[in-house]
Amino acid sequence: MDEIIQQTRAVKDLSSHVLARLEAMLEAPAWQGGGRLPPEAELARQFGVSRPVLRKALVKMRDAGRIISRRGSANFVQPRADVVPSAADIQGLSIQTVFDMKRCMRFRQVVECAAAEDAARLCDPEGIRGIEDAHRRMLTLPPGEGVFEADFAFHMAVAQATRNPYFPFALGTMRNQIKLMMEFTRKLQERPPDQVAPRVVEEHQRVLEAIKAGDPVQAHEVMSFHMSQSVIRLLVEDGA
């Protein structure tokens, strides 16, 4: 019995040591935006411990919200950067966990679905041209420009097409949070920063068509679908 107790204590001490080393490793700048951890076997070799010991440390990090695990995939470090714009900083908002991302996406869904609906109802020619220009920009991404800038420009064009300044203002205050979420998603999918996902382009096209058709109901529905798919790409899928 004493031997079993000693072995249990040894495993606990080792896992605490590994936990401390993992936490120190993830403080490096390279991990501040999140990313995929090396395979468990590789980490166990790196720290000189067994996989059961390593897993105890990983469980503690998962419980603390520092990493997430996805079925059939590896462990992923959650972003830990203060990305709050000045307007939101007053309210203490930040993106530090996947739960924060889900809440931000829910708020974004409410705002952007209403914006798409109002843009379609107004059907302003100048506003539609702005959306078309942003859509073409994403189709022919300029050299050196990341996907985020083009994607955000499309959503901002939809907000501006409402001719209601509160929509672009609300979206603008979330710019840095949206950028963090998109970069985190692309790291999970191991997608280059300048590679456009075909499905995103198709979803944008449907939003544009609904607004051009002056169909508020359809515009709301296709934007809602696009936002829902964004959540799925963030939390469920490994690619596409």
C-alpha positions in Angstrom: 0.0 0.0 0.0 2.8 2.4 0.9 4.5 1.7 -2.4 1.3 2.5 -4.3 0.9 5.8 -2.4 4.5 6.7 -3.2 4.1 5.9 -6.9 0.9 8.1 -7.0 2.7 10.9 -5.3 5.6 10.6 -7.8 3.2 10.8 -10.8 1.5 13.8 -9.2 4.9 15.5 -8.7 6.0 14.8 -12.2 2.8 16.0 -13.7 3.0 19.2 -11.7 6.6 19.6 -13.0 5.4 19.0 -16.6 2.5 21.4 -16.1 5.0 24.2 -15.0 7.2 23.5 -18.1 4.2 23.6 -20.4 3.0 26.8 -19.0 6.4 28.4 -19.3 6.7 27.1 -22.9 3.3 28.7 -23.9 4.4 32.1 -22.6 6.7 32.4 -25.6 5.5 34.9 -28.2 5.1 32.2 -30.8 2.2 30.7 -28.8 0.3 34.0 -27.9 -2.0 33.6 -30.9 -2.7 29.9 -30.2 -1.8 26.9 -32.4 -1.5 23.1 -32.5 0.6 21.4 -29.8 3.1 18.7 -30.9 1.8 15.1 -30.6 1.6 13.7 -27.1 4.3 11.2 -27.9 6.7 13.9 -29.0 5.9 16.1 -25.9 6.4 13.1 -23.6 9.9 12.5 -25.1 10.7 16.3 -24.9 9.8 16.4 -21.2 11.3 13.0 -20.4 8.1 11.5 -18.9 5.5 8.9 -19.8 2.4 9.7 -21.7 0.1 9.1 -18.7 2.1 11.7 -16.7 1.9 14.1 -19.6 -1.8 13.6 -20.0 -2.4 14.6 -16.3 -0.7 17.9 -17.0 -2.7 18.4 -20.2 -6.0 17.7 -18.4 -5.1 20.5 -15.9 -4.4 22.9 -18.7 -7.6 21.9 -20.4 -9.6 22.4 -17.2 -8.0 25.8 -16.9 -9.2 26.7 -20.4 -5.6 27.0 -21.7 -5.9 24.3 -24.3 -8.7 22.5 -26.1 -8.9 19.1 -27.7 -10.7 18.2 -30.9 -12.0 14.8 -31.7 -9.6 12.9 -34.0 -7.1 15.7 -33.8 -4.4 17.1 -31.5 -4.4 19.5 -28.6 -4.7 23.2 -29.4 -3.4 26.2 -27.5 -6.0 28.9 -27.1 -5.0 32.5 -27.9 -3.9 34.5 -25.0 -3.5 38.0 -26.3 -5.1 41.2 -25.2 -6.8 42.1 -28.5 -9.4 44.5 -27.3 -9.8 47.9 -29.1 -9.8 51.0 -27.0 -13.6 51.4 -27.1 -14.2 47.8 -25.8 -11.3 48.0 -23.4 -13.3 50.3 -21.2 -15.8 47.5 -20.7 -13.0 44.9 -20.0 -13.8 42.8 -23.0 -11.2 40.3 -24.3 -10.9 37.1 -26.3 -9.1 34.5 -24.1 -11.1 31.3 -24.4 -13.2 29.5 -27.0 -16.2 30.4 -24.9 -15.3 34.1 -25.4 -15.1 33.4 -29.1 -18.6 31.8 -29.2 -20.1 34.7 -27.3 -18.5 37.2 -29.7 -19.7 35.2 -32.7 -23.2 35.2 -31.3 -23.2 39.0 -30.9 -21.7 39.3 -34.4 -24.4 37.1 -35.8 -27.1 39.3 -34.4 -25.5 42.5 -35.7 -24.5 41.2 -39.2 -27.8 39.4 -39.9 -29.7 42.6 -39.2 -27.2 44.6 -41.3 -27.7 42.2 -44.3 -31.4 42.4 -43.9 -31.4 46.3 -43.8 -29.0 46.5 -46.7 -31.3 44.3 -48.8 -34.3 46.3 -47.8 -32.6 49.6 -48.7 -31.0 48.1 -51.9 -28.8 51.2 -52.3 -26.9 51.0 -55.6 -23.8 52.7 -54.2 -23.8 50.3 -51.2 -24.2 47.3 -53.5 -21.2 48.5 -55.6 -19.2 48.6 -52.4 -20.1 45.0 -51.5 -19.3 43.9 -55.1 -15.9 45.6 -54.9 -15.1 43.9 -51.6 -16.2 40.5 -53.0 -14.0 40.9 -56.0 -11.1 41.9 -53.7 -11.4 38.5 -52.0 -11.6 36.7 -55.3 -8.3 38.3 -56.5 -6.4 38.8 -53.3 -3.6 41.4 -53.8 -0.1 40.1 -53.2 1.0 40.4 -49.6 -2.6 40.9 -48.3 -4.0 38.4 -45.8 -7.5 36.9 -46.1 -8.6 38.7 -42.9 -8.4 42.2 -44.5 -10.4 41.2 -47.5 -13.0 39.2 -45.5 -13.5 42.0 -43.0 -13.8 44.5 -45.9 -16.7 42.5 -47.3 -18.6 42.4 -44.0 -17.9 46.1 -43.4 -19.2 46.9 -46.9 -22.5 45.1 -46.0 -22.7 47.1 -42.7 -22.1 50.4 -44.6 -24.7 49.5 -47.2 -27.4 49.9 -44.5 -26.6 53.7 -44.4 -27.0 53.2 -40.6 -23.7 54.4 -39.0 -24.2 52.2 -36.0 -23.7 49.0 -37.9 -20.2 49.8 -39.2 -19.4 51.3 -35.8 -20.4 48.1 -33.9 -18.5 45.9 -36.4 -15.5 48.2 -36.2 -15.2 47.8 -32.4 -15.0 44.0 -32.9 -12.3 44.1 -35.6 -9.4 42.9 -33.5 -11.5 40.2 -31.9 -12.6 39.0 -35.3 -9.1 39.0 -36.5 -7.9 36.9 -33.6 -10.7 34.3 -34.1 -10.0 34.1 -37.9 -6.2 33.7 -37.3 -6.9 31.0 -34.7 -9.2 29.1 -37.0 -6.7 29.2 -39.8 -4.0 27.9 -37.5 -6.2 25.0 -36.5 -6.8 24.3 -40.2 -3.1 24.9 -41.1 -4.3 27.2 -43.9 -1.8 29.8 -45.3 -2.7 33.4 -44.4 -3.3 34.3 -48.1 -5.4 31.2 -49.0 -9.1 31.9 -49.5 -11.5 29.1 -48.5 -13.8 28.4 -51.5 -16.8 27.9 -49.2 -16.4 31.3 -47.6 -16.4 32.9 -51.1 -19.6 31.0 -52.0 -21.3 32.1 -48.8 -20.3 35.7 -49.5 -21.7 35.4 -53.0 -25.1 34.3 -51.6 -25.1 37.3 -49.3 -24.3 39.6 -52.1 -27.0 38.1 -54.4 -29.7 38.3 -51.7 -28.9 42.0 -51.1 -28.8 42.8 -54.8 -32.2 41.1 -55.2 -33.6 43.3 -52.5 -34.7 40.3 -50.4 -34.4 41.1 -46.7 -35.6 37.7 -45.5 -33.1 35.8 -47.8 -30.3 38.2 -46.9 -30.9 37.5 -43.2 -31.0 33.8 -43.8 -27.8 33.5 -45.9 -25.9 35.7 -43.5 -27.1 33.7 -40.6 -25.9 30.5 -42.4 -22.5 32.1 -43.1 -22.1 33.1 -39.4 -23.1 29.6 -38.3 -20.6 28.0 -40.6 -17.9 30.3 -39.2 -18.6 28.8 -35.7 -18.4 25.3 -37.1 -15.1 26.1 -38.9 -13.8 27.4 -35.6 -15.0 24.7 -33.2 -15.6 21.5 -35.2 -13.9 21.1 -38.5 -10.2 20.5 -39.3 -10.2 22.0 -42.8 -12.0 23.2 -45.9 
